[in-house]
Amino acid sequence: MGQFSERYKTFSNQELLKLLDNQSGYEPEAISDAKTELKNRNLSESELIEGKKELEIWQQEKFQENEKRLQFEHKIENLKSSIVKSLNPIQTEAPSTKRFILLISIVFGIIAGIRWFNEFEFIWYLFTDSYAEWGISELITFLPLMIITVSVILFWFRKRWGWILLAAYLTYTAVSALGLIMVSWNMKPVENSFFESFVTLPPTSGFIMLFLFYGGALWAINRKKIKIQFNINPTTALTIMVISLGLTLFYIAPYMVF
């Protein structure tokens, strides 16, 4: 009696057939003991047929699992290649619509991640502290954060609402940046050194860069071939931006009084 004999007695017929069907990685003695155990069971023809059917089903399932795994790995490789190609600063040709949508999703996904990281403590406080109260300022902080997060996800999957929400967010941020440019330009120097030690405004050039970035992104997603991908017609696009502009101006108007 081989050293594997007792162990194989606990194996089902199907398990023994699996082992004998895939003998690589097993010691010769293990294969021999498996054959002996299967022979000693004196299986009827119907039992052997049933066992072989179960083995064929298992082999088919294993094949399908391997195919799915290979397809998934292929998709991951294609995605990695597409991302690297999209982010390559040296472009020999204009990016395709597919690559452009991917690039926009990645860039604003990173921006959303950074904003979540920066606002995490404040958001955690709002939802966990019993003393936290929701007001206009809290809503203004939380709402754009949610909008950019949801818009990036939907934009990635080419959903119509992804374009709408992203266009609204870009309009809001571009107009807000323009408002900050006007405020910083019209802000008079404060002679009180004590006040200056507590209040430090970012340079106007920073707000200009923000305006150009978000305004440029808004212009980019308004290109005809991009809007076609999201089933957005010119009237809808204009309506979304006008509404977003109006709401943004309504919010920032009190801060524009110099």
Steps between C-alpha positions, in 0.01 A plus 500: 500500500644835394542801727211680324251213514326599823469859387348403166230296669341831601503628139184494291499327162507839331800614706694188407418549134612864522832394650556238230398746229759753615800299620760777471638602837423166666754237601490172307402316819205735549377431147543126551307502829220702339468246218499215752230666711279562196546139388420363846166680502378276218289779353220400269488633146225745591705631796803548274288682242353725770845573641635585154203732436572684823865518398408648162279761669786591735742525206259727314454725803876515549549592134240778525664635817837510325344675200339762725828552682691543173236743368516701823881514486478607136258781589728616782799507266303696241382744768856549629625554147220747429568694821874520433435607143245762607731648763804503271597869473637441149201438274562436132132549419185641655358260760199295394163560662538181705844602627382854571209375714742271683745787556230735633374226734850433634591867551180596679495170686838599646366847580198344674728271699716793613192700602363206700836466673515871584140518621485158669526625859234763442262254326562243775417763760173592323377140493629372834502786749172557682579872527548541124239709325428526129479845350561677170879498541506127580275427202719709269801295610333159477284540187777578246704214644213258441430643155856457373520146643173384345568683173842334455352152552212562259727676249733198505206276404382755239171568670310812399476624858878469527542772237223716652641488854858551384399799286314649798802447727744649248275802448477552876876473557595710197260782592607482866865527393412801284327660799810442715713664231280810513508505882878467516548771236276744684625416847679800640820450699438487873728724696427329829790254535313318777213424258742400223658241730169318516363560149710388205334484159638267234656681202269604218703285260383190688135590444575574134650151461193348663270692266698394193510137612130461581390727217716302258354171626148641456581602144652157430196299608280732292662384179245350263649149487506483880141616540389243242644224718276615786193581290523869590363750248608868489177620663542265796866594540420873496212455745719309748774763489258794527326346803836419661621853427190653656522289816872572533452876460218490754735334748810714443322834446517603871875452495545719190408821686828684549 
